[in-house]
Amino acid sequence: MKHFSMASRTLVSFDWAIKRLLRQKASFGILNGFLSELLFQDISVSEILESEGNKEDEDDKYNRLDLLCMDASGELIIIEVQFYEESDYFHRCLYATSKVITEYISKGDAYRDVKKVYSVNILYFDLGHGNDYIYKGKADFRGMHQDDRLELSENQKQKFGKTFPSDIFPEYYLIKVNNFNNVAKSTLDEWIYFLKNTKLPDDYKAKGLSLVDSQLKYDNMDTASKQKYDQYLKEVRISKDMLETAEMKGVIKGKTEGKIEGKIEEKTEMILTLFEDKLPVSQIAKYVRLHEVEVIRILKHHGKM
């Protein structure tokens, strides 16, 4: 068991990196290391994909994916980073994996061409009720009377190169970063330490972290990138303050008391409050999970624009 010092090393946050830096092939080694430690298998990212879920779409009620990639075996991996609580986040995960699956199979393709999808969710809020900091979910089929685990037939094993139905179905990983106590018991924990602290442990062995140290240093960025990153951190701080203000004003109150009458009314109240507190429309749209066009429509309807 290792404890880590808080010695300062100036690195950029992982959420910033996956949206801007890790999309370059030269940085795939960082993704390979993180995913290999998390999935307990050697992962080699072959390309970053653009999907319908990865584009700004006025008809899509969900935010774009933070990152969608394909590994060398053709399997798909979604990585999402979420800072603020969403009560329907489980539904969002299901929607995202389902959408990616349907996007990557063409008309006329056989069902066997459906791709395996891993949904990796890095969460900075407490989703569900549980004390662990990493949860894994997958579809296992168990006998209702014998409690045996269903396997594929020998023919299916040879045909698909899989052993269990769960090897075909999506897998979900929930990393509840704030639950981690900064004490590592594994190389995966070293990655969680970085995700939580934006710092590296003093003595790490995890795959990919040496590349984090060399490639994700703030001082290595050009002036324009530094300015964008500084502005991003400022917006995150402002957003947190604005959301806390909204809570204090009672916009989000009553979640546990059943006092919220409807999602639209709740979002409208939040939009108006955050706009009055001078949060940019782009940020408001992100946190209420509506397109900017819809946020502007609501503001105009209430005479705010």
C-alpha positions in Angstrom: 0.0 0.0 0.0 1.4 3.4 -1.0 0.7 6.9 0.2 1.5 9.8 -2.1 2.9 13.2 -1.4 1.3 16.3 -2.7 4.4 17.6 -4.4 3.3 20.0 -7.1 3.8 19.1 -10.8 2.0 21.4 -13.2 -0.1 19.2 -15.5 -3.2 19.8 -17.5 -6.4 18.0 -16.4 -7.4 14.8 -18.1 -10.8 16.2 -19.2 -9.1 19.1 -21.0 -6.6 16.7 -22.5 -9.1 14.2 -24.0 -11.0 17.0 -25.7 -7.9 18.8 -27.2 -4.6 17.0 -26.8 -5.2 13.2 -26.8 -6.9 13.2 -30.2 -3.4 13.3 -31.8 -1.9 10.0 -32.7 1.3 10.9 -30.9 -0.6 10.9 -27.7 -2.4 7.6 -28.1 0.1 6.0 -25.7 -1.6 7.9 -22.8 -5.0 6.5 -23.8 -3.5 3.1 -24.2 -2.0 3.2 -20.8 -5.2 4.4 -19.0 -7.5 2.0 -20.8 -5.1 -1.0 -20.4 -5.0 -0.5 -16.7 -8.8 0.0 -16.4 -9.8 -2.9 -18.6 -7.1 -5.3 -17.5 -6.0 -6.0 -21.1 -3.6 -4.5 -23.5 -5.4 -1.8 -25.4 -4.0 -0.1 -28.5 -6.1 2.8 -29.8 -6.0 2.9 -33.6 -8.0 6.0 -34.3 -10.2 8.7 -32.8 -13.7 8.6 -34.4 -16.2 11.3 -35.2 -19.7 10.0 -34.9 -23.1 11.6 -35.0 -23.0 11.6 -31.2 -19.6 13.4 -31.5 -21.0 16.3 -33.4 -23.1 19.4 -32.5 -26.6 18.4 -33.5 -29.6 20.6 -32.8 -32.0 17.6 -33.0 -29.9 15.7 -30.4 -30.9 16.4 -26.9 -27.6 15.1 -25.5 -24.2 16.7 -25.3 -21.5 15.5 -27.7 -19.3 12.6 -26.6 -16.0 13.7 -25.0 -14.1 11.1 -26.9 -14.9 8.0 -29.0 -12.1 5.8 -30.2 -11.5 2.4 -31.8 -8.9 -0.1 -30.7 -6.8 -2.3 -32.9 -9.4 -5.1 -32.7 -12.2 -2.9 -33.9 -13.9 -2.5 -30.6 -15.3 1.0 -29.6 -14.5 2.9 -26.5 -16.5 5.9 -25.2 -14.8 8.1 -22.6 -17.0 10.7 -20.8 -16.0 13.1 -18.0 -18.8 14.6 -16.0 -18.5 17.1 -13.2 -22.0 17.9 -12.2 -24.8 15.7 -10.9 -27.3 14.3 -13.4 -30.0 12.1 -11.9 -30.6 10.4 -15.3 -26.9 9.8 -16.0 -27.4 6.0 -16.2 -30.0 6.6 -19.0 -27.4 8.8 -20.7 -24.9 6.0 -20.7 -27.4 3.6 -22.2 -28.4 6.1 -24.8 -24.7 6.8 -25.8 -23.7 3.2 -26.2 -26.9 2.4 -28.1 -26.4 5.3 -30.5 -22.8 4.4 -31.1 -23.7 0.7 -31.8 -26.4 1.7 -34.4 -24.1 4.3 -36.0 -21.4 1.7 -36.6 -23.4 -0.9 -38.4 -24.6 -0.4 -41.9 -27.9 -1.4 -43.6 -27.6 -5.0 -44.8 -24.8 -5.9 -42.4 -25.2 -9.1 -40.4 -25.9 -8.8 -36.6 -22.5 -10.4 -36.0 -21.0 -7.1 -37.2 -22.3 -5.2 -34.2 -19.3 -3.8 -32.4 -18.4 -4.3 -28.8 -18.6 -1.0 -26.9 -16.9 0.0 -23.6 -18.4 3.0 -21.9 -15.9 4.6 -19.6 -17.3 7.4 -17.3 -15.1 9.6 -15.1 -17.4 11.2 -12.6 -16.7 14.0 -10.2 -20.1 13.6 -8.4 -21.7 10.8 -6.4 -23.8 8.7 -8.8 -26.1 6.2 -7.2 -25.5 4.8 -3.7 -22.2 3.0 -3.2 -19.0 3.3 -1.3 -16.5 2.0 -3.9 -14.8 4.3 -6.4 -14.8 2.0 -9.5 -17.9 0.1 -10.6 -18.1 -2.3 -13.6 -21.4 -3.4 -15.2 -22.0 -5.9 -18.0 -24.7 -8.3 -19.2 -24.3 -11.8 -17.7 -26.9 -14.4 -18.2 -27.6 -16.7 -15.2 -29.9 -19.6 -15.0 -32.9 -18.9 -12.8 -32.9 -22.4 -11.3 -29.3 -23.6 -11.7 -27.5 -20.3 -11.4 -25.2 -21.4 -14.1 -23.5 -18.8 -16.3 -24.6 -19.1 -20.0 -21.8 -19.6 -22.5 -21.8 -19.4 -26.2 -22.0 -22.6 -28.1 -18.8 -24.1 -29.5 -19.8 -23.0 -33.0 -20.4 -19.5 -31.8 -17.1 -19.4 -29.9 -15.2 -20.4 -33.1 -17.3 -18.0 -35.2 -17.1 -14.9 -33.0 -13.9 -15.5 -31.0 -15.9 -14.9 -27.8 -16.7 -17.2 -24.8 -19.7 -15.5 -23.1 -22.6 -13.3 -24.3 -21.2 -10.6 -22.0 -18.2 -10.5 -24.4 -20.6 -9.2 -27.0 -22.7 -6.8 -25.0 -21.5 -3.3 -23.9 -19.5 -2.9 -20.7 -19.8 0.1 -18.4 -17.2 1.5 -16.1 -18.0 4.2 -13.6 -15.1 5.9 -11.9 -16.4 7.9 -8.9 -13.2 10.0 -8.5 -14.2 11.8 -5.3 -14.6 8.5 -3.5 -10.9 7.7 -3.9 -8.9 8.2 -0.7 -5.5 8.9 -2.4 -4.1 5.5 -1.2 -3.1 3.3 -4.1 -3.3 -0.5 -3.9 -2.7 -1.0 -7.6 -1.4 0.7 -10.7 -5.0 1.5 -11.7 -5.2 3.5 -8.5 -2.2 5.5 -9.6 -4.3 6.6 -12.6 -7.3 7.5 -10.3 -4.9 9.6 -8.2 -4.0 11.6 -11.3 -7.6 12.0 -12.3 -8.5 13.3 -8.8 -5.5 15.5 -8.2 -4.1 16.4 -11.7 -0.8 15.4 -10.2 1.3 12.3 -10.5 2.3 10.1 -7.6 5.9 10.2 -6.6 6.6 6.6 -7.4 4.3 5.3 -10.1 4.4 2.2 -12.3 1.1 2.4 -14.2 1.2 2.2 -18.0 0.9 5.6 -19.7 1.7 7.8 -16.7 5.3 8.5 -17.8 3.8 9.9 -21.1 1.4 12.0 -19.0 4.4 13.5 -17.3 6.2 14.3 -20.6 3.2 15.3 -22.8 0.6 16.9 -20.5 2.8 19.5 -18.9 1.3 23.0 -18.8 4.7 24.6 -19.4 5.1 22.7 -22.7 2.0 24.3 -24.2 2.2 27.3 -26.5 0.9 30.7 -25.3 -2.5 30.4 -27.1 -3.1 26.9 -25.6 -2.2 28.2 -22.1 -4.6 31.0 -22.4 -7.4 28.7 -23.5 -6.6 26.3 -20.6 -6.6 29.2 -18.1 -9.9 30.4 -19.4 -11.3 26.8 -19.2 -10.3 26.5 -15.5 -11.8 30.0 -14.8 -15.1 28.9 -16.5 -15.1 25.7 -14.4 -14.7 27.7 -11.2 -17.4 30.2 -12.2 -19.8 27.4 -13.2 -19.3 25.7 -9.8 -20.0 29.0 -8.1 -23.1 29.7 -10.2 -24.5 26.2 -9.6 -23.9 26.6 -5.8 -25.7 30.0 -6.0 -28.6 28.3 -7.9 -28.8 25.7 -5.1 -28.8 28.4 -2.5 -31.6 30.2 -4.3 -33.6 27.0 -4.2 -33.5 26.2 -8.0 -32.4 22.6 -7.4 -33.9 22.2 -3.9 -36.3 19.4 -3.1 -34.6 16.6 -5.0 -34.9 14.3 -2.0 -38.3 15.7 -1.0 -40.0 15.2 -4.3 -40.7 18.9 -4.8 -39.5 19.2 -8.4 -42.6 19.4 -10.6 -41.0 18.8 -13.9 -37.7 18.8 -15.8 -38.6 21.6 -18.2 -39.7 23.9 -15.4 -36.6 23.0 -13.4 -34.3 23.7 -16.3 -36.1 27.0 -17.1 -35.6 28.2 -13.6 -32.0 27.2 -13.6 -31.4 28.9 -17.0 -32.9 32.2 -15.8 -30.9 32.1 -12.5 -27.6 31.3 -14.2 -28.2 34.0 -16.9 -28.9 36.6 -14.2 -25.6 35.6 -12.6 -23.9 36.3 -15.9 -22.9 32.7 -16.8 -22.3 32.5 -20.6 -25.1 30.9 -22.7 -22.6 28.2 -23.9 -22.0 27.2 -20.3 -25.7 27.3 -19.3 -26.5 25.0 -22.3 -23.8 22.5 -21.2 -25.0 22.2 -17.6 -28.8 22.0 -18.3 -28.1 19.7 -21.2 -29.9 21.7 -23.9 -28.7 23.1 -27.2 -27.7 26.8 -27.1 -30.6 27.5 -29.5 -33.1 26.2 -27.0 -31.5 28.1 -24.1 -31.7 31.4 -26.1 -35.3 30.6 -27.0 -36.2 30.2 -23.3 -34.4 33.4 -22.4 -36.1 35.4 -25.2 -39.5 34.0 -24.1 -38.9 35.3 -20.6 -37.7 38.7 -21.9 -34.1 38.2 -21.0 -32.6 38.7 -24.5 
